[in-house]
């Protein structure tokens, strides 16, 4: 099945929606207007026409992806078909995985699944100046 539309170019907000990077076109438009999408280091408008070979930087949450467009579509299709519309660079994948691992290690020290024992509870209360117990 071909992903090519009848045109050689597609609106950026439609393509982001069709590639399933955003759930709605309105969210894609908001991300573009908010500076979350870059084309060649510049902030595009939602109606910017893009073609095959265009390189995008997409920031979603704490992650930043560098994508190269290899297919065009104006229709939203299944996720496996949508993933065939772009290729993420190897450098981008490595950077995202390294940052995800770093976030995971930072969070590991913050949360403990164990309940504090009596001594630890008293130490915490002392730190909070609740020593009158």
N, C-alpha and C positions, 0 to 999 in steps of 0.2 A: 504494500500500500504506500503510495507516495504522500509525502508531507508537503509537497510544493503547492503553493496556491497559484491561482492564475497569474498573479502579479509576481514580479521579481523582488518586490519589497513589501514589508508588512509594518503596520504601526507598532511601536515599541510596547505600549501597554497591552495590546492584543496578543503579541507574541509571548510576553511574560505570563499572561493568563493561560494561553494555550500550552505553554511549556510546563505548566503546573508549578511555577515558582511562587505564585500568589493565588489565593482562593477565588478572588473576584477581580474584575478589571478596575473597580474602584480602589481596592487595596494596592494594585499595581500602580495606578495613577498617583495615589498618595505617596508611595515609596519613591517614585520618580521625582515628584515635586519636593519631597523631603530630602533629596540628595543621596538616597540610598543606592542609586544606580548611576554608574559612570560609563561613558563611551569615550575612549581615548583621553581619559582624564578630565572630561568636561561633563557638565550636568545637562542632559538632554531634556526635551519636553516630551510629554506623553504621546503626542502625535508624530514624533520623529520616525521617519521611515528607515527601517534597517534591512539589511540583506545578508546573504550568506557570507561568512568570513568576518563579520563584525565581532569585536571583542568587547565584552561587558564585564564590569565589576559590580557584583550584587552583594550588598550587605543585608543580612537577615539575622537579627538578634546580635549575637557576639561573633558570628561567622561571616567571613568575606570570601566569596567565590569569584574566580576569574573564568568566565565562560566564553567559548568560541561558538558562534552560531553555525550549524551545519545543515539546518533544515528550517523551512518556513511553514507556518500554519496559522490560520485565523480561527480554526475550530479546536475546541478543547476535546482531547481524546483520552484514551486510557493512559495510566502512568507509564507503562513500558514504552508506548509509542511517543509520549511526551519527552522521555529521556533521550530519545534518538534525535531530538532537535538541536542538542548542544553537546559540547565536550568540555569538561572541566580540565584545566591544565594540571599537570603532575605537581608543579610547585604549589599550586593552590590547595590541592588535596593534602599534601604533606604538612603545610602550614596549619590547615584546619584541624587535622588529626593531632598535631603537636599541641595546639591551644586547647583542644578538648581534653587531652590527657592532663595538661597542666591544671585546668579547671577541676578535673576529677580529683587530682591529688590535693588541691587546696581544700576542696569540700570534705575530703576524707578526714581531715584533722578537726573539722568544726563540729561534726555530728557523731555522737557516740550512741550506740544502741543499748549500752548498759546503763542501768539505773545507779546513781551514786549511793554508796553505802553511808552508814551513819556518820562516820568520821569525815567523809567528803562533804556531806551536807552541812556539818558544823563548821567546816573550813569555809564553805561558801557563805554561810550566814555571817561568819566573822568578817569576811571581806566586805560584806554589805553593811557592817556595823550593827548587826542584830545580835549582839553578844549578851543581851540581857536575859536570855533563856537559860 
